Amino acid sequence: MLSGILEQNPKDAFARYGLAMAYAAEGKTEEALREYALTLEYNPDYVPAFQMSAQTLLRMGRVEEARTRLRAGLAACERTGNAHAAREMQEMLEPLG
């Protein structure tokens, strides 16, 4: 279903993020990361994609990439006024140094 939506509107943030989440739930982490990246390419302020992709990267041991994603996510939080997500991402970032 999500693929059909994306065929008609590849920039649909909700559908693309949903597809990324579905891939992540299936253990298809590279596919999930690709969809998170596309979500952010088309919608650079879609905060949940920053947060979930950083979590995925951390589970894969890709700490530097996760750190970069979290910092970019914090900037998106500032642009969008999303203080709640900013706190959560800051908490994820702090132990990474």
QUIWOHU-V421268 format. One record per residue. N is the residue number from 0. RES is the residue in one small letter. OMEGA is omega as a letter, one per 20 degrees, with the letter a starting at -180 (NA if undefined). NEAR is the number of other ideal C-beta (glycine too) atoms within 8 Angstrom. D_LAST is the distance of its C-alpha to the last C-alpha in Angstrom with 2 decimals. Layout:
n = {N | N}
res = {RES | RES}
omega = {OMEGA | OMEGA}
near = {NEAR | NEAR}
d_last = {D_LAST | D_LAST}
This chain:
n = {0 | 1 | 2 | 3 | 4 | 5 | 6 | 7 | 8 | 9 | 10 | 11 | 12 | 13 | 14 | 15 | 16 | 17 | 18 | 19 | 20 | 21 | 22 | 23 | 24 | 25 | 26 | 27 | 28 | 29 | 30 | 31 | 32 | 33 | 34 | 35 | 36 | 37 | 38 | 39 | 40 | 41 | 42 | 43 | 44 | 45 | 46 | 47 | 48 | 49 | 50 | 51 | 52 | 53 | 54 | 55 | 56 | 57 | 58 | 59 | 60 | 61 | 62 | 63 | 64 | 65 | 66 | 67 | 68 | 69 | 70 | 71 | 72 | 73 | 74 | 75 | 76 | 77 | 78 | 79 | 80 | 81 | 82 | 83 | 84 | 85 | 86 | 87 | 88 | 89 | 90 | 91 | 92 | 93 | 94 | 95 | 96}
res = {m | l | s | g | i | l | e | q | n | p | k | d | a | f | a | r | y | g | l | a | m | a | y | a | a | e | g | k | t | e | e | a | l | r | e | y | a | l | t | l | e | y | n | p | d | y | v | p | a | f | q | m | s | a | q | t | l | l | r | m | g | r | v | e | e | a | r | t | r | l | r | a | g | l | a | a | c | e | r | t | g | n | a | h | a | a | r | e | m | q | e | m | l | e | p | l | g}
omega = {a | r | r | r | a | r | a | a | a | a | a | a | a | a | a | r | r | r | r | r | r | r | a | r | r | a | r | a | r | r | r | a | r | a | r | a | r | r | a | r | a | a | a | r | r | a | a | r | r | a | a | r | r | r | r | r | r | r | a | a | a | a | a | r | r | r | r | a | r | r | r | r | r | r | r | r | r | a | a | a | a | a | a | r | r | r | a | a | r | r | r | a | a | a | a | r | NA}
near = {4 | 10 | 7 | 7 | 10 | 12 | 6 | 5 | 7 | 8 | 7 | 9 | 11 | 6 | 11 | 16 | 15 | 9 | 12 | 18 | 10 | 9 | 12 | 12 | 6 | 6 | 5 | 8 | 11 | 6 | 9 | 14 | 12 | 9 | 13 | 14 | 9 | 10 | 14 | 13 | 7 | 9 | 10 | 6 | 7 | 12 | 12 | 8 | 14 | 15 | 14 | 13 | 15 | 14 | 10 | 13 | 13 | 11 | 7 | 7 | 5 | 8 | 9 | 6 | 8 | 14 | 11 | 8 | 12 | 15 | 9 | 10 | 14 | 12 | 8 | 14 | 14 | 8 | 7 | 8 | 6 | 9 | 7 | 6 | 12 | 11 | 8 | 9 | 15 | 9 | 7 | 14 | 11 | 6 | 5 | 9 | 3}
d_last = {40.04 | 36.71 | 37.63 | 40.89 | 39.27 | 36.99 | 40.05 | 41.56 | 38.45 | 35.53 | 33.47 | 33.80 | 30.24 | 31.20 | 33.02 | 30.45 | 27.63 | 30.04 | 30.73 | 27.06 | 26.80 | 30.01 | 28.79 | 25.62 | 27.91 | 30.10 | 27.32 | 27.78 | 24.14 | 24.83 | 27.48 | 25.27 | 22.57 | 25.48 | 26.82 | 23.58 | 23.34 | 27.00 | 26.56 | 24.04 | 26.26 | 29.20 | 27.50 | 24.39 | 23.96 | 24.30 | 21.24 | 21.73 | 21.47 | 17.94 | 16.93 | 19.04 | 18.26 | 14.49 | 15.58 | 17.97 | 15.60 | 13.34 | 16.68 | 17.58 | 14.61 | 13.83 | 10.04 | 9.95 | 12.82 | 11.46 | 8.50 | 11.44 | 13.69 | 11.78 | 11.62 | 15.27 | 16.03 | 14.98 | 17.33 | 19.96 | 19.67 | 20.37 | 23.28 | 24.72 | 24.14 | 22.48 | 20.85 | 20.81 | 18.82 | 16.43 | 15.77 | 15.37 | 12.94 | 10.82 | 10.99 | 9.99 | 6.93 | 5.68 | 5.47 | 3.79 | 0.00}
